[in-house]
């Protein structure tokens, strides 16, 4: 993605979908209150940032060099998302 607004929309979509980290945020907010749970928001954002950076810095060069591996990865991710 080369456009920052498109990236921001993708991040918002990810954060809006149900999942374990969002359930953690909701549970933390319900049990401890929003103010005490703000650290969880920062931790989630940091986790997403670190994972995205690692994928971009480590896997992207390999996937660009080996097109067959990139195609295989896309197929595996597609199967995972369908399952």
Secondary structure, DSSP 8 states (H G I E B T S, - for coil): ---HHHHHHHHHHHHHS--HHHHHHHHHHHHH-HHHHHHHHHHHHHHHHHHHHHIIIIIHHHHHH-HHHHHHHHHHHHHHHH-
